Amino acid sequence: MAVLLVLTACSDNDGGEKNGQLPTIAFPVASARYRMELGSELEIVPRCENVDGQTTYEWSMGGKVIGTSASYTFVAETLGEYYITLKVTNAYGTTEDELKITVIEVDKLEENETDEGLFTPNDSVFAWKFPWTAINIPQGRTLKVKAYMIENDLDGTYTWTLDGAIVENPYTRKEKGEVAYVLDSNQLSQGAHTLVLIMKNDTCEVSQTFDICVCPAEGTHRRAKTSNSQSLVNKVYEYMPAPGHQVNGYTIVGDLIRDGASMQEVCDTVMSHWKKMWSVSMGAQGGYVVAGFDHSVENSGDYDLAIKGNPFSYQSEPGIIWVSQDVNGDGLPNDPWYELAGSEYGTDNETMEYAITYYKPKSPRSHTAWKDCFGQTGIVPYMSLWNTHAYYWQDWVGGTEHTYFGTRLKDTHTYENGYTMEPPFAWGYVDNQGSDYFKNDAFDALNAMGYYKISNAKMWDGKDAHLQYIDFVKIQTAQTGYSPNLGDISTEVYGIWDCHIAK
């Protein structure tokens, strides 16, 4: 009878008690799947954090408790599928996760499995993710196209083709740590082109097609400011908050978003809030909102954008700012985004090209699990104190999982003796009490807010973008942390203005 040992042990962690965080459970994938041979044993030893000697463990199957230790041994006595739930409880609450075990006969093992019945993540199905597959790029610029969160490629090889011809590029080599291609519009004619990425291994061949449009050079679709132009953005195009307790069902500010609301409804709600200077939450890490102006906002070399948050001396919840130009002239934010560099840009406190996937809880009033592009896992805690809605998963997002792409800032919060401190970064972020968050009487004599420069826009390679103007703004929560009294770190926004027009 084969005995399998999977993962690493739950370890005592005094830091969890000190920081006041809920326990976390780490399986190799967010919904762990195991496949094993009939008659074998599987010892499951998950990796848990924020646990100590008082932490309790409960393993259950079919509603029946089957174990109370930090690990559990499953014996494959009968063919079939089995779902096991692990609950880990510390002084601050309970976290649970579910795993699936499939018991099969030895002669029905997949070719890539051994007769020892090894663990195979995600049923060995190849997967990858992309932030976009339709790309508009202005003549004169470059853009990096990259595959994120690649799983189970089984040492596959990758090939890029552009308009049917195989292309060579140093970023195409997986041994450099990524699968990417740098698109150079200077080498292409204006109009439509087709880029394809192909992954091939011993068992399958998978491809992803990117529709490329090389657009006229910057400035072609610039919209001049008129006497009727307004300072506040005039349209919200997309509201995609990550799971968080201040989104649906949060009753402290403004009107509620009804269950079953469409994207258009929620965008209208955001715009309504901002006209009243009410806050809107971006939810946890990666959650974002996209809005646009009725004119192009010029790069003055000084402060160009004003964005109000609600930071305090003890609590900043920084959000990354992205800006974009309408390079194809269709009036939609479907063009390249440029990050406005803040004080942490290019430092160890920032992780660029970051991706995080959230998984809808299987039961109501449960924490929301996440896994990022580095295999790290965690949760957005369910906090009935703030929001009693059954799920912190937005109806208009849909599905059972969603991936957000962007930039991550290091989590800097602390929790001690019932108090949370979330210190600000020096400058450059929304909802962050840095040096650029102040009262500007020339623009708004009543409210302090953050002021930001288009001249800080960066290309994908870290070089200055030198944008002449922008049309669209995206604001995105930049940290993953949470505290037991304040919940998830979530950037809040009260409005976005062109500060060259009187408010």
N, C-alpha and C positions, 0 to 999 in steps of 0.2 A: 504494500500500500504506500503510494508516494505521499510525502508530506511537503507542502509548499509553504514558504515563508514570504509574505508580501509586505512591503513598505518598512518604515522605521517606527520605532516605539514612540508612544505618547510619553513625553518627558515632563517631569516636574519643572515648573517655570515660575519662580517667585516673581518675575516681572509681570506676569498676568495679574497677580494679586495687587501689586503696587500700582499698576497702570489702570486697574479697575475695568478690564475688558472682558467681554464674554469669551468663552473658549472657542477655538477654531478646530476644524477637523479637515485633514488633508488626505484625500485619496488621489491617485495619479491623474484622474480626470474628475470633473465636477460630479458626474453621475457614474461612479465606478462600475465597470463591468468585468466579471471574471468568467473564464471558461475553463472547466476542469473535467478530468476523466472520471468516469464512474468508478467508485471504490477508492478514490484518493481523498486526501485531507488537505484543507487550505487553512493555514493560520494567518489571520488578518490582524495586522498590528499597525493601525493608522498613526499618522504623525499629528499630534495635537499640541496646541500652544495655549498659553494663558491657563495652565492647570497647575495644581499643587497637590499636597497630600490629602486635602479634604475634597478633592474633585471626585465625583461619582460618574460611573459609566453604566449604560443600560443598552443591551443589544436585544432587539425584538424581531420576531418574524410572524406575520399573520396575526398581529395583536398580542402575541404571547411573548413574555420575557424569556430569553434563552441564555443570557449571560450578563454578568455585572463586573467583569474585569476590564482592564484597558485593552486587552486583546481577545479574540474569539477564534476558535477552531471549528470550521465547518467540515462535516463528513459527508461525502457525496454517496449516499446510499441508494438514491432513486433518481432516475432520469427526470429532467424538467428544469423549470426556471424558478429561482427563489429570490425574494426581495427581503433584505435585512436592513433594519434601521438602527443606527447608533445615536444615542443621546448622551451628550457630555454636559455635566452641570457643575459650575463653580459658584462662588458666592454672589456673582452678578447675574446669573441666569443660565439658560440651557440653549445649546446649539445641537441640531440634529442633521444627519445626512443619511442618504440611502445608497446601498450598493446592490448590484444584481449579480447573481451567480447562475450560470447555465451549466448543467451537468449533462455530458454527452458521452456516447460510446467511443472507445479509443479509435476505431476505424473511421470515425466521422470527424476527426480533428481536421482543421484546416491544414493545407500544405505548409504554411509558414509556422505551424506550431510543432513542438516536439511531442513524443509519446509520454512525456512527463506532465503534459497538460499545463503549460506555462500561462501566466496571466497575460492577457492581451488587451491593452487599453482601447476603449471605444470599438470593440469587436474588430479591430485591425482595419477599420475603414479609413481610407485616405481622406484628409480634409485640409483645407486652407481657407484663408479669408482675405478679402480685399476691401479697402475703404470705398473705392469707386471703380467702375468698369467703363464708364463713358467719360472721356477726358477732353476738355477744351483748353488749348494752350496758345498763348499769343506768339506770333512770330518774334524771335529774338530771345526766347527764354528756354530754360531746360526744366525738366520735371522728373522726379524719381518715381517709378512704378514698382511696387514691392508686394510680395506675398507675405502675409502674417499668419502666425499660429498654425504652422504646418505640423500635421500629425500623421504618423504611420506611412511615411513615404518609402520605408524599407530600402534605404540607400538608393532612392531613385535619382535619375539624372534629369536636368532641366534644360530646355531649349527655348530661346526666344526667336520669333519670326516677325518681321515687319514687312507688311505688304507682300507676304509669301516668301520672302528671302530670309534665310537664317542670319542672325546678327551676332556679333561678338562684342562683349562689353565686360570689363573687369568685375562688375557687380553681379554678373550672371553665375559666378562660381559659388556654389553652396559652402565650400570650405572657408570662405570669407565670413561666414556667419549669417548670411542672408541670401535670399533669392530676389534680385531686383534688377531693374534696367533703367538707365538714364536716357530719357527721351530728349533729343536736341532738335528743337523746331527749326533751327537754322539750316539743318540738313534736309528739311522736308519742304515741299510746296504747300501753299495754303490749300485747305480743303480736307477731305476725309482720308484717313489712313487706318489700317488694321494692324494691331499688335496682338500677338498670341503667345502665351506661355504654356509650354507642354511639359508635364511631368510623366516620366515613364519608368516603371520598375518591372520586376519579373512577373507581376500578377496583373498589372493594369496600366492604362495610359489615359491621363486626364488632361484636359486643356481648359484654359480660360481666355476668352477673347476680350480685348479692350478696343472700343470704338474711339479713335483719335480724330479730333478736328483741330487743325492748325488755323488759328484765327488771325485777322489783321493785327498789326503791331499796336502796342499800348497807345491809348489816346483816341483811337478811331471812334469809340462809342462813349466818349466822355460827355457827361451831361452838365452843362453850366448851371451855376446857381442863378436863380431869378428872384425877383422881389416877392414872389409867392412861395419860395422854398421854405420849408419848416425845419426847425432845429431838431426836433425829435424824429427818430425813425418813423416812417409812415406805414411800414408793413412788416409783419412777422411771417417768415416763410416756413419755418420748421421749429417745433418745440419738442425736443427729445431728451427730457430729463432721465437720468439713470434712476434706479430705485432709490427712494429716500422718503423719510417720514414727513417732509414738508411739501409734498406734491399733492396727490389726490387725497382728499379727506382731511387735510390740515386746515383747521378752522381759525387759526390766529389772525390771518390776514386775508381780506378779500372774499370773493365768492368761490364756492366749491366747483370743481370740475365733475360733471355728472359721469356715472358709469356708462361705458359704451360711447363716449364722446369721440368724434372724428378728429383727424389732424387739423382740419380747417377750423373746427370749433375751438380747439385748444389754442391755436394761433390767435384767433380773434379774442380769446380770453386774456392772453398775454398782452396784446395790444391795448385792450381795455384797462388792464391793470396799470400799464405804464402811463397812460394818459392821466390817470389819477395819482401817479407816483406811488403805486402799491408794489410790493415785492413779488418776485417770481423766483422759485428755487430751481436750480439746475440738477438737484439730486446729487447722488454720490459721484465718484470719480468718472470723468468722461461725459457726463450729462451736459447737454448744450442747448442753446437757442440761436437761431439764425434770423437776422433782421436786416432791412435795407432802407436807404434814404430815397427821397424823391429827387435827389441831385447827387452829383459826384462830390465827395468831400475832399478838398485839396490838401496836399501835403505842404504845410507851411514851414516845416522844419522845427516848429515848436509844438505845443499842445494843440491837437486837432479834435480829439474825441473826449466827451465827458460821459462817464458811466457811474451811476450811483449804486452803491451797495449799502450794507449796514454793519460795517466793522466796528468793533469796540477795542479798547486798550487790551482787553484780555481775550479777544476772540476775533481773529481774521480767518476767512475761509476763501483762500485765493483762487481766482479763476484765470485761465489763460485767455488772451484776446487773439483772435485770428481776423484778418481782413482780406478782402477779395475785390477784384474788378470784374465788371461785366464785359469780358473780352469778346464774347460772341454776339453781344447785342440783343439777347432774347429777354432781358429783364429778370432773369432768374439766377440764383446763386449756385450755378453749376460749373464754376470756374476754379482755378487753383487758389488755395488758401496760403496765406503767409502769416507766420507767427510774429506778433509784436514782442520783441525781446524784452524781458524784465531783468531784474537784478541777478537772478539765478541762471540766466541763459548761458549755456556752455559750461556750467559748473557741475560738481558732483551731486548737487541738490536737484538736478533736472534730468529726466529721462525722456529723450525724444523718440519718435516713432514707436509709441507705446500703444498697446491694445489690451482691452479688458472685456471679458464676456460675463454677463450676468445670466443667471438661470432662474426662471420663475419657480417659486416654491411649490411643492407638490400639495401642500395643505395650507389653509388660511392661517393668518396670524403667526407666520413663521419668518425666520430670518431669510434673507436673500443671499444665496451663495454666489461667489464670483471666482474666476480664474483668469490670470493674465498671461501675456505672451512669454513670460519667463517661467511659467508653471506655478507661480505663487497663487495661493488661494486665501480666501477670507469671506467675510459676510458684511452685509448691510443689516444692522440689527432691527428687529421689529420692536417698536416702542409705543405701546398703547397709551403711555402717559401723554404723548404728543399727537398721536394719530391712530384711531381705532379702526381705520379702513382694513378690510380683510387682507388685502395685498398691497404692497408698495410697488406693484408692477402696473404700469400704465396701459390701459386698454388700447390706446391708439398705437402703442409700440407693437402689440400683437405677438404671437408665437410663444415659445417657451424659453427662448434664449435670444440675447441680442449683444452684439459686439460694438464697442465704441473705440475710436481711433483718435490719437492726439498726443499730448505731452503730459507727463506726470511730474509733479513736484514732490520732493521728500516730505513725508509726514513729520511735522514738528510739534504736535500737541503733546501735552502731559496731563495726567489726571492724578490728583493726590488729595486725600482727606475730603472727598466729595466735590472738589473744584477742578474745572478744566481750564487750562491755559492754551490758547492757540495763537502764538506770537506771529506778528506780520513779517513778511519779507520786506526788503528795503524799498522797492518800488517796482511798478510795471504790471501789477495784477489787480483784477477787479475784486471788490469786497475785501480789500486788504488795506489796513491803515498804515501805509508807507508814507514816504516823503511827498508823494504825488497825490495824496488824498487830503484836500484842503477846501476852504471856502473861497470862491472866486467871485467877488462882488460884481465884477464886470459881466459875468455870465449869469450867476444865480446868487443873490444876496442872502438867501435863506438857508440853503443847504450846502453842506460839505459833500464832495464827491471826488472820484478819481479822474485824473486827466492824463491823456495818453497821446503819444506821438506816432503818426504814420511813418515817420522817418526811422523808427525802430523796427520796421518790418524786415524779416529775414527770409532768405531762400531756403530750400530744403538742405543745402550744403553749408548753411551758416553764414553765407555772404549777404551783404546788404542788398535788399531787393530794389531800392531806389524807386519806389512807386511814386508816380506823379499825383495819384489820387486813389480813392477807394469808393466802392458802391455798397458793399455788404460787410457786416460784422458778425462774427460768431464768438460767443462766450461759453467757456467750457470749464467745469469743475476740475481742479488740478491735483487734489490729494485724495487718498483712499481711506484715511483714518476715521475713527469714531470714538466717542467717549460715552460712558454709561449714563451720564446725566443730560448731555446735549445731543447725543445721537450722531448720525453721519455728518462728516464735514461736507457742506453743500453750499456752493456759491449762490448768493442771492443778488438779484438785479432789479432795480427800480426804474430803469430807463437808460437809453443810449442817445446821446445828442451830438450834433455838430456844434462844437463850442465856438465857432466863428459866427454863428447866427444867434442873436439875443434870444434867450429862453422866454 
